[in-house]
Amino acid sequence: MYNEKVIEHFRSPHHAGRLADPSAIGKVGNMACGDMMWLYIKVEKDPQGREVISDISWETFGCTAAIATSSMLSDLAKGKALDDALAITSQDVASELGSLPPVKMHCSVLAADALSEAIYAYLKEAGREIPAALEARHARLARALHSVQERLEAVPAPDAREGGGGRGCDVRSEV
């Protein structure tokens, strides 16, 4: 189902984990599959005075493709100016991985969305003008994330469920 490059990024992901002192965080989720991504960016000025993503990391709860696309996206975005990073598409991520099965393309979309959300958060925090296209994308993603959060909050804690009686299941992933 997956090619060797996808498997490599899944088994040995690049830039995984929580970035200490990030400039911004992008959070996205997918209602259909349950994948969640947190993308951390550190933005600094390069010698030419451009704002660039000097460091990047991520935490993803999801399938093989979600982990691999998070890893590849971090490779593609690190060192890029913010405008160049915003231009990274889900197709760029999938192509760099050597393709994804059609049913898993949504993972590359999620990775690109996480990057745009991190850049949006950075610009907003800095009080900078946000391009209209990025503002529209953020509004769509914020609605989707809110929907995911509402569904998660609606699930009772394991011991609060009728007949739960045990420790329940606490599944977390910080790949």
Steps between C-alpha positions, in 0.01 A plus 500: 500500500784742585826556315843485667530877546169517689608207717837667565333822618261297716772288662755782537302823496685829464447790743252308719416625848412822671713802412621697801392864487321500162403825330163343413303176499263372233235252615282306258282190505303289256144399591493204263807314624571652841857609418630796701813706432680768695769680300749724681704764319780729606525811282815710482647752258760376255804710395285668231241602761233254382298310756578132461401180676826438681371197685195279481358199679173317533291262705251286310242250611417298191580231250818421306416759234428770761840444663683487165334816367577688823864395466523595131321833550751589772787427259341712228423800723816526710714792385232646273377859510141522624360579153687206349384272779139606446536396137568135600200296392368162598600381153859615566505292818356191329731537199810528717393178672475331161119490520239387747207266448197708391316414822790654698540828309303677774806456723710720272218756506502491879877557510481801265207634704701470823777710347258768382343509847840545664585785264157654556553483878845658464373790287201559728715501815744742334210731408584467133267519205363158407449431129131450409558147371670400826221662703238301305696176539534562874125559538427166330759316709385662825145375436630149432720496812213629714283215373771245588539649847123491561488132408794419726342684793176308447676167566472418870811407694553122517403470867191720446357261241232263611667176598847653456626373832860465382788724416364564152720579207713811479659509155757770429770535241791740493687360204 
